[in-house]
């Protein structure tokens, strides 16, 4: 059962889209959304190693704090307005009967704030990294590697976001530890889905066969189909193509079986999906 979804926001213009995806997932479980804004510490923005008179330092800290206060107030106002549009009730606590949310601000580095709040969340929703603007890669990395929790990567939607996210799901299956962990951590979402399709590449040998995964899912009351992809092209593109073909609104993926930085540098299945996915993807590592 999904009870708490973390949505870290940073005033980069992507928070509305991520919150809309989180709300769509939360509706299936009447879950609570914790919207966390990371606020930089003014003293951390002062030049390092440069002598600054105490009076000037205090003045700079105060003026920076005032700017941050204005930014926080604006972001909080945006969240409140969007929550009304999405029919989210603002509340510090979940009630299990409707989708609720609260806004939390914490000073510090965003990767630390995500690590703190994310470890006690059922899932963390983040924006798909923006390659052109070089935004979001560190947020995704922090959510994946600093929390141990599943991460919902939210691309800019093509069309409208479903009212309830996760009714038709594909599982990218290669029998790896990462894929296994993704399935197990996403069991509540898979149980709630109407359609589940296991995707595997026919030409690849896997230790744990798709039929074994299907049997495991069946033991949890999940009916699933298997589709073996025959392709000579890039595996990741074939997975994305088939996911689109079956009409899935969500993909479950075991992420970064290779080292994250190596995949970013040299490419790999996970990195290609991160860069090119047009539907939400839930990833674990």
C-alpha positions as a printed NumPy array, in Angstrom:
array([[  0.   ,   0.   ,   0.   ],
       [  1.33 ,   3.433,  -0.949],
       [  0.807,   5.857,   1.933],
       [  3.465,   8.576,   1.495],
       [  4.905,  10.143,  -1.648],
       [  7.764,  12.631,  -1.412],
       [  7.92 ,  15.468,  -3.954],
       [ 11.085,  17.593,  -3.63 ],
       [ 10.696,  20.993,  -5.346],
       [ 13.248,  23.686,  -6.054],
       [ 11.553,  26.517,  -7.971],
       [ 12.828,  25.384, -11.382],
       [  9.392,  25.348, -13.021],
       [  9.044,  21.559, -12.981],
       [  7.291,  21.166,  -9.635],
       [  3.767,  21.52 , -11.057],
       [  4.27 ,  18.612, -13.451],
       [  5.815,  16.373, -10.779],
       [  3.059,  17.166,  -8.282],
       [  0.425,  16.364, -10.917],
       [  2.029,  12.952, -11.518],
       [  2.315,  12.322,  -7.777],
       [ -1.355,  13.19 ,  -7.333],
       [ -2.325,  10.783, -10.129],
       [ -0.424,   7.985,  -8.385],
       [ -1.734,   8.979,  -4.95 ],
       [ -5.388,   8.815,  -6.054],
       [ -5.209,   5.062,  -6.41 ],
       [ -4.234,   4.73 ,  -2.735],
       [ -5.582,   7.893,  -1.044],
       [ -1.949,   8.584,  -0.228],
       [ -0.293,  11.58 ,   1.427],
       [  2.123,  13.795,  -0.531],
       [  4.938,  15.571,   1.268],
       [  6.133,  18.517,  -0.822],
       [  9.624,  19.415,   0.352],
       [ 11.351,  22.646,  -0.614],
       [ 15.081,  22.811,  -0.07 ],
       [ 16.243,  26.255,   1.011],
       [ 19.924,  27.106,   0.73 ],
       [ 21.679,  28.47 ,   3.796],
       [ 22.696,  32.099,   3.121],
       [ 26.094,  31.663,   4.761],
       [ 26.879,  28.813,   2.357],
       [ 26.503,  31.202,  -0.597],
       [ 29.185,  33.595,   0.599],
       [ 32.553,  33.324,  -1.181],
       [ 34.792,  30.756,   0.477],
       [ 38.196,  31.895,   1.697],
       [ 37.497,  35.588,   1.05 ],
       [ 37.742,  37.829,   4.135],
       [ 34.474,  39.714,   4.673],
       [ 33.924,  42.225,   7.485],
       [ 31.481,  40.947,  10.093],
       [ 29.004,  43.799,   9.525],
       [ 28.958,  43.213,   5.771],
       [ 28.668,  39.462,   6.264],
       [ 25.629,  39.961,   8.52 ],
       [ 24.075,  42.328,   5.997],
       [ 24.588,  39.869,   3.135],
       [ 23.091,  36.996,   5.157],
       [ 20.063,  39.105,   6.092],
       [ 19.391,  40.325,   2.545],
       [ 19.787,  36.807,   1.149],
       [ 17.392,  35.456,   3.764],
       [ 14.821,  38.051,   2.714],
       [ 15.122,  36.94 ,  -0.908],
       [ 14.663,  33.316,   0.166],
       [ 11.601,  34.304,   2.228],
       [ 10.005,  35.843,  -0.856],
       [ 10.88 ,  32.786,  -2.952],
       [  9.412,  30.422,  -0.351],
       [  6.204,  32.443,  -0.044],
       [  5.775,  32.429,  -3.82 ],
       [  6.412,  28.701,  -4.087],
       [  4.064,  27.947,  -1.197],
       [  1.364,  30.016,  -2.915],
       [  1.869,  28.094,  -6.169],
       [  1.556,  24.781,  -4.319],
       [ -1.652,  25.858,  -2.589],
       [ -3.189,  27.006,  -5.882],
       [ -2.181,  23.818,  -7.689],
       [ -3.475,  21.637,  -4.858],
       [ -6.936,  23.119,  -5.35 ],
       [ -6.769,  22.437,  -9.083],
       [ -5.705,  18.829,  -8.438],
       [ -8.295,  18.358,  -5.666],
       [ -5.649,  17.746,  -3.013],
       [ -6.531,  18.621,   0.56 ],
       [ -3.703,  20.357,   2.418],
       [ -3.091,  18.623,   5.737],
       [ -0.067,  17.767,   7.871],
       [ -1.327,  14.218,   8.318],
       [ -2.805,  11.605,   5.999],
       [ -6.37 ,  10.47 ,   6.564],
       [ -6.362,   7.435,   4.227],
       [ -9.673,   8.598,   2.752],
       [ -8.487,  11.202,   0.268],
       [ -5.315,  12.576,  -1.294],
       [ -3.647,  14.955,   1.154],
       [ -0.468,  17.012,   1.048],
       [  1.672,  19.28 ,   3.162],
       [  4.463,  21.727,   2.364],
       [  7.746,  21.428,   4.269],
       [ 10.739,  23.721,   3.994],
       [ 14.203,  22.692,   5.15 ],
       [ 17.523,  24.49 ,   4.875],
       [ 20.524,  22.657,   3.469],
       [ 21.699,  20.905,   0.342],
       [ 18.938,  19.294,  -1.688],
       [ 20.66 ,  15.907,  -1.856],
       [ 20.776,  15.839,   1.957],
       [ 17.146,  16.93 ,   2.295],
       [ 16.052,  14.222,  -0.146],
       [ 18.065,  11.643,   1.783],
       [ 16.502,  12.738,   5.068],
       [ 12.847,  12.797,   3.993],
       [ 13.061,  10.145,   1.287],
       [ 14.112,   7.24 ,   3.489],
       [ 10.699,   7.231,   5.158],
       [  8.655,   7.704,   1.982],
       [  7.045,   4.904,   0.004],
       [  8.088,   6.531,  -3.262],
       [  9.867,   9.701,  -4.375],
       [  8.622,  11.666,  -7.404],
       [ 11.165,  13.743,  -9.34 ],
       [ 11.299,  15.46 , -12.701],
       [ 12.964,  13.793, -15.649],
       [ 16.426,  15.409, -15.941],
       [ 16.624,  18.233, -18.475],
       [ 19.698,  17.498, -20.574],
       [ 19.687,  20.839, -22.404],
       [ 19.476,  22.914, -19.21 ],
       [ 21.609,  20.494, -17.159],
       [ 18.913,  20.298, -14.472],
       [ 17.651,  17.438, -12.353],
       [ 20.356,  14.798, -12.769],
       [ 21.652,  15.239,  -9.212],
       [ 18.109,  15.162,  -7.816],
       [ 17.391,  11.852,  -9.544],
       [ 20.75 ,  10.472,  -8.427],
       [ 20.163,  11.534,  -4.796],
       [ 16.702,   9.975,  -4.759],
       [ 17.959,   6.694,  -6.209],
       [ 21.196,   6.255,  -4.284],
       [ 20.658,   8.142,  -0.997],
       [ 17.329,   6.664,   0.055],
       [ 16.91 ,   3.042,  -1.091],
       [ 13.356,   3.911,  -2.12 ],
       [ 11.634,   3.592,  -5.527],
       [ 11.737,   6.758,  -7.624],
       [  9.001,   7.946,  -9.97 ],
       [ 10.63 ,   9.866, -12.832],
       [  8.083,  12.232, -14.367],
       [  8.56 ,  13.419, -17.964],
       [  6.691,  16.342, -19.427],
       [  3.37 ,  14.737, -20.432],
       [  2.42 ,  14.147, -24.053],
       [ -1.301,  14.862, -23.798],
       [ -2.967,  14.715, -20.398],
       [ -1.819,  12.912, -17.282],
       [ -4.173,  10.009, -16.401],
       [ -6.537,  10.64 , -13.503],
       [ -5.082,   7.536, -11.833],
       [ -1.525,   6.558, -12.738],
       [ -0.47 ,   2.912, -12.871],
       [ -3.479,   1.114, -14.344],
       [ -1.419,  -0.374, -17.208],
       [  2.186,  -1.211, -16.315],
       [  5.138,  -2.789, -18.089],
       [  8.06 ,  -4.409, -16.273],
       [ 11.476,  -4.287, -17.947],
       [ 12.807,  -7.715, -16.969],
       [ 16.325,  -9.082, -17.407],
       [ 16.51 , -11.266, -14.307],
       [ 19.001,  -8.963, -12.576],
       [ 19.13 ,  -8.03 ,  -8.916],
       [ 18.032,  -4.513,  -9.812],
       [ 15.023,  -5.738, -11.8  ],
       [ 14.026,  -8.106,  -8.987],
       [ 14.226,  -5.345,  -6.404],
       [ 12.165,  -3.037,  -8.617],
       [  9.382,  -5.619,  -8.837],
       [  9.357,  -6.36 ,  -5.111],
       [  9.386,  -2.715,  -4.008],
       [  6.629,  -1.901,  -6.512],
       [  4.325,  -4.773,  -5.504],
       [  1.615,  -2.46 ,  -4.072],
       [  1.449,  -0.579,  -7.362],
       [  1.482,  -3.784,  -9.429],
       [ -1.291,  -5.291,  -7.301],
       [ -3.446,  -2.206,  -7.919],
       [ -2.855,  -2.257, -11.698],
       [ -5.424,  -3.593, -14.147],
       [ -2.862,  -4.744, -16.722],
       [  0.741,  -5.876, -16.179],
       [  3.068,  -6.898, -19.021],
       [  6.523,  -8.408, -18.516],
       [  8.917,  -7.259, -21.247],
       [ 12.098,  -9.184, -21.906],
       [ 14.572,  -9.368, -24.774],
       [ 14.411, -12.779, -26.421],
       [ 18.044, -12.895, -27.508],
       [ 19.385, -12.391, -23.975],
       [ 19.975, -15.201, -21.498],
       [ 18.595, -14.431, -18.052],
       [ 19.095, -16.376, -14.828],
       [ 15.513, -15.814, -13.682],
       [ 13.119, -16.519, -16.53 ],
       [ 10.092, -14.31 , -17.263],
       [  7.817, -17.294, -16.59 ],
       [  9.259, -17.504, -13.068],
       [  8.487, -13.832, -12.524],
       [  4.978, -14.419, -13.835],
       [  4.52 , -17.237, -11.326],
       [  5.802, -15.017,  -8.505],
       [  3.402, -12.232,  -9.445],
       [  0.541, -14.724,  -9.619],
       [  1.257, -15.759,  -6.037],
       [  0.552, -12.132,  -5.101],
       [ -2.696, -12.09 ,  -7.042],
       [ -1.227, -10.245, -10.042],
       [ -2.204, -11.497, -13.484],
       [  0.465, -10.689, -16.068],
       [  1.399, -11.301, -19.679],
       [  4.841, -11.904, -21.149],
       [  6.176, -10.323, -24.295],
       [  9.586, -11.334, -25.605],
       [ 11.083,  -8.587, -27.73 ],
       [ 13.062,  -9.641, -30.798],
       [ 15.307,  -6.785, -31.755],
       [ 18.67 ,  -6.011, -33.259],
       [ 18.359,  -2.362, -32.273],
       [ 18.969,  -0.744, -28.899],
       [ 17.266,  -2.693, -26.104],
       [ 16.121,   0.439, -24.276],
       [ 14.397,   1.845, -27.355],
       [ 12.654,  -1.485, -27.942],
       [ 11.379,  -1.46 , -24.337],
       [ 10.052,   2.083, -24.741],
       [  8.439,   1.255, -28.087],
       [  6.664,  -1.825, -26.728],
       [  5.532,   0.033, -23.62 ],
       [  3.915,   2.637, -25.853],
       [  2.444,  -0.051, -28.114],
       [  0.618,  -1.82 , -25.253],
       [ -0.746,   1.501, -24.013],
       [  1.055,   1.421, -20.653],
       [  1.027,   4.554, -18.52 ],
       [  3.942,   3.432, -16.341],
       [  7.132,   1.364, -16.605],
       [  8.911,  -0.435, -13.744],
       [ 12.681,  -0.603, -14.196],
       [ 15.661,  -1.862, -12.221],
       [ 18.1  ,   1.013, -12.685],
       [ 21.831,   1.236, -13.284],
       [ 23.162,  -2.298, -13.118],
       [ 26.415,  -0.607, -14.166],
       [ 27.867,   2.237, -12.149],
       [ 25.71 ,   5.346, -12.554],
       [ 28.557,   7.641, -13.637],
       [ 29.816,   5.082, -16.166],
       [ 26.354,   4.822, -17.721],
       [ 26.076,   8.588, -17.922],
       [ 29.456,   8.737, -19.627],
       [ 29.273,   5.708, -21.922],
       [ 25.548,   5.113, -22.163],
       [ 23.452,   2.117, -21.139],
       [ 19.871,   0.875, -20.979],
       [ 18.907,   2.892, -17.899],
       [ 20.531,   6.098, -19.084],
       [ 18.859,   5.841, -22.493],
       [ 15.449,   5.442, -20.818],
       [ 16.173,   8.354, -18.464],
       [ 17.075,  10.507, -21.465],
       [ 14.284,   9.421, -23.824],
       [ 11.275,   8.166, -21.837],
       [  7.992,   9.931, -22.597],
       [  5.986,   8.087, -19.918],
       [  6.588,   7.924, -16.159],
       [  9.135,   5.33 , -15.047],
       [  9.503,   3.894, -11.545],
       [ 13.124,   2.968, -10.879],
       [ 14.992,   1.319,  -8.039],
       [ 18.624,   0.419,  -7.619]])
